[in-house]
Amino acid sequence: MTAPTLFDTETPAATTAVGLRPGIALTVYGLPAPQGSKRHVGNGVMIESSKKVKPWRQDVKQAALDAVQGLTDWTPLDGPLVASMVFTFARPKGHYRTGRNAHLLRDAAPPRPSGMPDLSKILRSTEDALKGVVWADDARVVGYDRLGKWYAGTDAPDVLTMPGCVIRVWPLGAVAR
């Protein structure tokens, strides 16, 4: 987990004039897991079908708690929010060549993950884990500035060198840095 960062609106005067709060950025390391369907196990009990979602949610929540811990007077963001989530996944071994060229990607290796898990489902599990810590409710998110899945080591902003996610959230009208 890297140190949390706050980013400002365009100018400090804009923050005071319209009461905008700065946003927050955090990095979560771990395997992003989808929030899938729930299944009924009897007596009105529903359980999550994916066993990987609980550890992912715990990782996200802990990273969020660590990020806000050092901030004075932090309260969850409320009002219309914009977010960015860049999910990073490890490349499968089959994407690489063999032998002395094992460090090189095959020509046919896809540039970005296009298979499981579904982006919408990993987004849902991540949004739910941030509730009450980063934002009051994920219903406050009115848009995403950047959202996607990338392979580790891709030369793009916020893509990690190992599986995880870089999350940025800011009030609508503020500018992300």
Secondary structure by P-SEA (a helix, b strand, c coil): cccbbbbbcccaaaaaaaccccccccccccbbbbbcbbbbccccbbbbcccaaaaaaaaaaaaaaaaacccccccccccbbbbbbbbbbbbcccccccccccccccccccccccccccaaaaaaaaaaaaccccccccccccccccccccccccccccccccbbbbbbbbccccccc
